Amino acid sequence: MSPGLLRYLAGRLLRALLTVVGLVTIVFLLVRLIPGDPVEAILGDQAGPEEKAELRRALDLDRPVGEQYLSFLGNMADGSMGTSFRQPDRSVWSMMRDVLPYTIVLAIAALLVAWFVAIPLGTIAAAQAGKGWDKVASTVAVAGLAIPNIWLGPLLILAFGVKLRWLPLPGDDLAGPEALILPAITIGTALAAVLT
């Protein structure tokens, strides 16, 4: 490799590292700026001062902010991502690891939805450029970009879960693979619009 390329790659790597440190710092500060006390949120008003002090120690909230920040950076660096506020006996990574398979399945399902919508629409739009089907494909693409997922998801739940009862509602105990349909459509719609 040429020295110029090595300098370029080193510069890019340094910028990437600084970006990650900057983002981690912003996350740390935002978590600390959220109104309220995490100990109060976890234990509630009924807990005694001893219980609150013990939880503060477990979450490192009894230490100065600078030490908390260094500990936070260390937890990011070693991959544990620290201790969960909700379950102080578990690391954040262990909680993420538990749901990672479901996240991957949902991402794949959303990608499949996007492909099954975008590829035919894009093909039709290209073959029928300037004609009716092209306009339909363009309208679908714009609608997919314009409709926010945070609105589309509840709308789909209301229509297909509550009104028509075709699909399970979120949190249904007996929900099987069909519980993946609405989230996959919700996420896949915006991606399909981009791909079209």
Secondary structure by P-SEA (a helix, b strand, c coil): ccaaaaaaaaaaaaaaaaaaaaaaaaaaaaaaacccccccccccccccaaaaaaaaaaacccccaaaaaaaaaaaaaacccccccccccccaaaaaaaaaaaaaaaaaaaaaaaaaccaaaaaaaaaacccaaaaaaaaaaaaaaaccaaaaaaaaaaaccccccccccccccccccccaaaaaaaaaaaaaaaac
